[in-house]
Amino acid sequence: MADETPESSTDTPVLDVLAAMTAASLEGTTLDPQTLLPVPLAALVALDAPPLSYDLNLRVAGERGVSTEQVEAVLAAVAPVVGAPRVVAAAGNILRAVAIEIAVAEAGVAAQAEDGAGRAE
């Protein structure tokens, strides 16, 4: 199943499975993405989820057109229910998720550059 998408990678089998599960959950509902995608974000905040959980869900949300402002609105909306400390922790975990994405992207660029330099020799 993970091999069905072009962005799947045998280097990250667990992340590929989780991404496939996230995509399947989107396909298995009648809610439009703008309504559906904030729901997992709210659940992640309530669960005090780790950064990679945010990364997977926010990547899909971004691909489906959810904006940074909408993410901020979800955090503000759940604050009275889950409490300020949980929302602050979520914001920190979201920032960590973004940092992880940047580091992975930079590592990929560096690896491609090394491959290109090796071929040129």
Secondary structure, DSSP 4 states (H G I P E B T S, - for coil): -GGGSTT--TT-HHHHHHHHHHHHHHHT-SS-HHHHTHHHHHHHHHHT--HHHHHHHHHHHHHTT--HHHHHHHHHHHHHHH-HHHHHHHHHHHHHHHHHHHHHHHHHHHHHHHHHHHHH-
